[in-house]
Amino acid sequence: MPALDQCEPQILRALYKQGWHILDKPLAIRVEQGQRYLFADVRLSNIHTQDEIIIVEIKCFSHPRTLMDDLYSAIGQYTIYQQGLMLNSVFSKLFLAMPHDIYLLLRQDKLIASTLNHVKINIITVNFEREEVELWITY
């Protein structure tokens, strides 16, 4: 089973405030004819639209010294999850959720900003003080 990110409760509360509720936590993504699984953090449904379902991978990026390594890992993990979902014919949007201040810091770097746009990562940013979603970035 995957490890719980320390900021997961704040992100889930922010999403809950916007009408999202948990369907699966974690979401098992079957690969290799069911012999192996990947685990995305959560699958959510919107109570306002009923038919809208998203999958969210949560990353806190809590250690400044490992920010770049954590970002490399998050981009790779997101890409692999995206392929696993496609192979299983799951067409729900996949999002990477993170603290809003970390997102702003990452966007200051031209290479990182360009990479996030190129890979077309859907992102949710959350203000942890207010436990509110700041941005939805979708492609």
N, C-alpha and C positions, 0 to 999 in steps of 0.2 A: 504494500500500500504506500501511496505517496506521503511525503511529510507535509504537515500543515504549515502554510506560510503564516508568519506572525501577524500580518496585517489582514488576513482573510476576514475576521469578524467585521472590521470597519468597512471593507469593500462590500460584503454581503448586506450589511445594514443600509449602506447607501443605495444599493440596487433594490432592496426591499422598499425603501421610501419611494422609488419610482414605479412600484407595482410589480416587481419581479419576485417570484417565489421558486424555491428549490424543487426540482424534480429528481435529480440524482446528485449525490455528493459522496464520493467522486463519481465521475462518469467513466465507466470502463469502455475502452475502444479496442475491439478485437482485431488482432492482426495474425497473419500466418495461419489461416484456417482454424482459428480459435486456440492455438497453442500458446499464444502470448498476448498480453494485454498492455495497453498504455492507459494511463489514468489522468484525464483532465480534471481540474479541480471541481467544476460544478456545471450542471445543465439546469437552465432556468426557463420558466414560462412567464409571460406577461399576463397578469390578471385582467388587464384592460382589453387586450386583443384576443386572448385565449389561444390563438393559433401561432403566435410568435414565440419561437424557442431559440435560445442562444446557448452557446457553450463558452465558458470563461476559464481561462488559465490565469491565476493570480500570482504576481511577482511583486515583492516588497522592495527589492533593491536597497536593503537596509544598511549595507556596509559600504561606505564610500570607497574604501580601498579595493573592493572586489566588484565595483560597478560594471566595468567593461567585461570582465569574465562572466558576470551574472547576465549581462545583456546578450553576449554571444550564446550562452546557454539557452536563454529565453527565446531568442530568434530561432535557434535550431529546434527546440522543443515545439514551438508554435508550428513550424514548417512540417515537422514529422506528424504532429497531431492532425494538421490539416490534410495531409496525405492519407492518414489512417481513416479519417472521417469519409473522405472521398471514396476510398476502396470499399467502405461499408455502406456506400450510398446514403450517407447522412449529410443532408444539405443545410443544416442549421449553421448560422454564422458563428465563427470562432472569434473570440476576442481575447486580447491580452490586457488584463487590468493591472493598474499600477498607481502609486501615489502621484498626484498632480504635480507636486514640486519636482519629483524625479523626472517626469515627462518634460517639464520646461527645461530642466538642466540638460537632458539628452538632446533636445531640439536645438540647443545652442551650438552643438557640434555639427558642422556641415556634412561630414561623412555619415554620421549616425542618422541625421535627418533624411539624407538622401537614401540611405539603406532602408529605413523604415518605410519610406514612400515606394521604393523599388520592390520590396518584398510584399508590399500591400498588406501590412499587418493592421487588422482592426483593433483599435485601442479604446479602452475606457479609462479615464483618469478620475481619481477620487480625492476630494479635499478631506483629509482625515480629521481635522478639527471639527468640521461641521457634519462629517460623515454624509457627504453629498457628492453625487456625480458632477464633475466639472465639464468633461468633454466626452463625446462619443465621436470617434473617428472611424468612418467605414469606407470601404472600397467596393 
